[in-house]
Structure formats: C-alpha cells, structure tokens
Amino acid sequence: MPPTSWTRADLAALDTADELASFRNEFRLPADLIYLDGNSLGPLPAQAAARVAQVVEQQWGEGLIRSWNSAGWIDWPVTLGAKIAQLIGAAPGSTRVADSTSVNLFKLLAGALALRPGRPVILTEAGNFPTDLYIAQGLAALLDRGHRVVQAAPDEITARLDDSVAVLLLTHVNYRTGRLHDMQALTQQAHAAGALVIWDLAHSAGAMPLDLDGCDADFAIGCGYKFLNGGPGAPAFLMVAPRHADSFTPGLTGWFGHAAPFAFEAEFRPAKGADRALVGTPGIIGMAALECGLDVALAADLHEVRAKSLRMSSILMDLVDQLCPGHFGLLTPKDETLRGSQVSLTHDAAYPIMQALIARGVIGDVRQPNILRFGLTPLYLRFTDLWDAAVILADIMHNATWQRPEFQTRQKVI
C-alpha cells in the first residue's frame, strides 16, 4: 500500500525504478514546464520535425507528384491505419487514418443508422463530448426520418437499451470526468438489444490497452493529436469491423472511397472493406508527423503505460488531499476500473486558478463550468512532476495568487 503522506523523495524513487523513463527522451519538452495537458495536445515527438522536413523538402520538394507512388503516399491511410489497429486491438485491415474525428463520426453514424432501419434512437451519454452530440443531432435533422438523440446518465445507459435504439454512441473515457466505460460489457448489452455501437477513443487510444476485436466492437473513431502525439489538428482514424465492411455505406462518399479512384468514373462504386470510408485526398504532411507519434506508442508496452497512469492518478489525488486540503472537489472516480488517464478537480474559480498554474509553468486545462483537468501521460511524465505541480498548486491556493487581475481575463482557447 502507498504511504498516506508522500514526500518528493518517495516519488524520486519511483522515477528511478520507472521502466518507461527512457521514453521521455522521445519527446521535445521545454525544461521549465510540467506538461499535464497531453490529453488535449500531445507534445512534439523528437523525430517529427526531421520527418516532416524530409516529406516537405524531399518527397514534395523534389519528388513532387511522383511521391504518391515513389514515397507510398497513396497507401498511408492504410499503413498508418494498420499501426493504429495494433494500438486499439482492432482486426487487421479494419482501420484507416483519414479526416477529423467529427467527419469520421458523421460517416460511421450515417452508415450504422442505415444498417438498423426502423430504429429511431441514437443513444449516448449525457455529458458526452459536444462535437459527438452535435454531429448526431445534425445528422438526425438532416436525415429527417424520425431519428432522435437520447442522452442518458452513465449508470442508466444499460436500462435505456431497447428495440428503439439503432446506435449506442459512447466516448470510452469521458472528457470532463475521466470516467471509463466498460467497453466489453456495454457492447455486449447493446448487441443483445439489437443495436450497433460506435466507440470514440479520443481519450483512450494510446493511453491504455484496448481490444476492440475481442470486445466485438462495430465501429470506432479517434483523434491523432492527444495520446498519439500527432500534432495540432493531426489526422483522425476510424475502424469498421470486418463483418460490416462490405455492407456498410458511409454517410460521405468521395473519390478515395471509390473502388477505382483513378478510373474517374461518373458513378460511385464503393471500395471493398474499410477503404470505402475514405473520402478525399489525405493530408500527407500531417500524416508524416502522426506516424512519428504512433511509432513511439508502438514501442511502449501499453500495459506498463496503463499501470503507471493509474499509479500517477492515484498519487496526484493523494497529493491534492495532502497539500491542498479542503480546496477542491474530485470529479474523477477513485475506483481504478472506472478511471481513464486524467484527474479532474472542481473549484468555482477553476479558470483563474489554471491561469495562475500556467504562469508558474504547470500546464493543464479547464472545462466548463468549474473543472481543472490534468492529463496523465506516462511516456514522458515523471512522478516528481506530480509533486512539483502539487506544491505550486498549494502555494497558489494558500496565497490566493489566482485572485490577481491578470488571471481573470479569458482567452479564446481554454
């Protein structure tokens, strides 16, 4: 059992014994920052700048259009998708890198609804990430076939599954609370009710072992810029289970999803398998950066990553109780089986407190209305970083530094 009261020496000893410690060298991190926001934007992989420069200067600059063949650009949605499939436990050939998470959700949700005609309900979690809700709401209105989005509390989802539900749409880890859903159990329960399931893996892909194939998942989406460290606006990914691949019709059909894109036929003929979910020309420069992040993630043991993440989140909770008693509420579950890779605290002055932390070199983020969110990213985060961040947070609270005027002005991105 861990001590009830931590010291920095305790955490330094954990760093010394950390089998993942060397992965910190795989990222460029400013020496004077403690970065606790990798669940929003991962840092720059050490190899990414050179890799992007190679693609820009050599493949684009010298190879020009020939690089679609000579550098294999045309296959990158498939080859990078195969790497992501390893990270999420998806069946070979089921995963593609393409577009954004929102666009991929539109495609998969439209296709899934078509596979369940006569069922009007898209069931999701109350408090799901807004873009998922907006896409579902917009698609239901666009189809104009009586579809509706129903939001249920996490503990009420199972009871709400009935023969009216076409699709269960869930984010595996809730972005606000850090609560983790039981993917296998909920997928089985949805299937028993005759519904399909779409999993949004934005806050779990790269942070923990996943087994989509073993859970019999139907569809999945996720972004490349959080725990996969692909860079701002990195390409996203989608997964279509092989059993659906040739009966599934995506909600957007474009030339890269055609059976013969360069035949330039006037009528759409869907490609076989998950290729039919591709739409437009892939963004090659962004994919080059993403591949660097994927290669780092693939070199790590995700079981070790998950174990370190859970230990870190438990320690951070302990440190907040130890050094900042009475100041914060805890939104993230203490039960490890229900916890993703973040710790979310609550305070009515969440925004200025976070601004004061950032000014002191501790970067997290805020989610409305009152949540301070700290991402735990084990490949580069040290246990002593948690101590140092908690000490700074305690100083800010004890001295009411967050009340200073400069921390009250809200920026566009929070």
Residue, then its C-alpha position, 0 to 999 in steps of 0.5 A: m500500500p502507498p504511504t498516506s503522506w508522500t514526500r518528493a523523495d518517495l516519488a524520486a524513487l519511483d522515477t528511478a525504478d520507472e521502466l518507461a523513463s527512457f521514453r521521455n527522451e522521445f519527446r521535445l519538452p521545454a525544461d521549465l514546464i510540467y506538461l499535464d495537458g497531453n490529453s488535449l495536445g500531445p507534445l512534439p515527438a523528437q523525430a517529427a520535425a526531421r520527418v516532416a522536413q524530409v516529406v516537405e523538402q524531399q518527397w514534395g520538394e523534389g519528388l513532387i507528384r511522383s511521391w504518391n507512388s515513389a514515397g507510398w503516399i497513396d497507401w498511408p491511410v492504410t499503413l498508418g491505419a494498420k499501426i493504429a489497429q495494433l494500438i486499439g486491438a482492432a482486426p487487421g485491415s479494419t482501420r484507416v487514418a483519414d479526416s477529423t474525428s467529427v467527419n469520421l463520426f458523421k460517416l460511421l453514424a450515417g452508415a450504422l443508422a442505415l444498417r438498423p432501419g426502423r430504429p429511431v434512437i441514437l443513444t449516448e451519454a449525457g455529458n458526452f463530448p459536444t462535437d459527438l452530440y452535435i454531429a448526431q443531432g445534425l445528422a438526425a435533422l438532416l436525415d429527417r426520418g424520425h431519428r432522435v438523440v437520447q442522452a442518458a446518465p452513465d449508470e442508466i445507459t444499460a436500462r435505456l437499451d431497447d428495440s428503439v435504439a439503432v446506435l449506442l454512441l459512447t466516448h470510452v473515457n469521458y472528457r470532463t470526468g475521466r470516467l471509463h466505460d466498460m467497453q466489453a460489457l456495454t457492447q455486449q448489452a447493446h448487441a443483445a438489444g439489437a443495436l450497433v455501437i460506435w466507440d470514440l477513443a479520443h481519450s483512450a487510444g494510446a493511453m491504455p490497452l484496448d481490444l476492440d476485436g475481442c470486445d466485438a466492437d462495430f465501429a470506432i473513431g479517434c483523434g491523432y493529436k492527444f495520446l498519439n502525439g500527432g500534432p495540432g489538428a493531426p489526422a483522425f482514424l476510424m475502424v469498421a469491423p470486418r463483418h460490416a465492411d462490405s455492407f456498410t455505406p458511409g454517410l460521405t462518399g468521395w473519390f478515395g472511397h471509390a473502388a477505382p479512384f483513378a478510373f474517374e468514373a461518373e458513378f460511385r462504386p464503393a471500395k471493398g472493406a474499410d477503404r470505402a470510408l475514405v473520402g478525399t485526398p489525405g493530408i500527407i504532411g500531417m500524416a508524416a508527423l502522426e506516424c512519428g507519434l504512433d511509432v513511439a506508442l508502438a514501442a511502449d508496452l501499453h500495459e506498463v503505460r496503463a499501470k503507471s497512469l493509474r499509479m500517477s492518478s492515484i498519487l496526484m489525488d493523494l497529493v491534492d488531499q495532502l497539500c491542498p486540503g479542503h480546496f477542491g472537489l474530485l470529479t474523477p472516480k477513485d475506483e481504478t476500473l472506472r478511471g481513464s488517464q486524467v484527474s479532474l478537480t472542481h473549484d468555482a474559480a477553476y479558470p483563474i486558478m489554471q491561469a495562475l498554474i500556467a504562469r508558474g509553468v504547470i500546464g493543464d486545462v479547464r472545462q466548463p463550468n468549474i473543472l481543472r483537468f490534468g492529463l496523465t501521460p506516462l511516456y514522458l511524465r515523471f512522478t516528481d512532476l506530480w509533486d512539483a505541480a502539487v506544491i505550486l498548486a498549494d502555494i497558489m491556493h494558500n496565497a490566493t495568487w489566482q485572485r490577481p487581475e491578470f488571471q481573470t481575463r479569458q482567452k479564446v482557447i481554454 
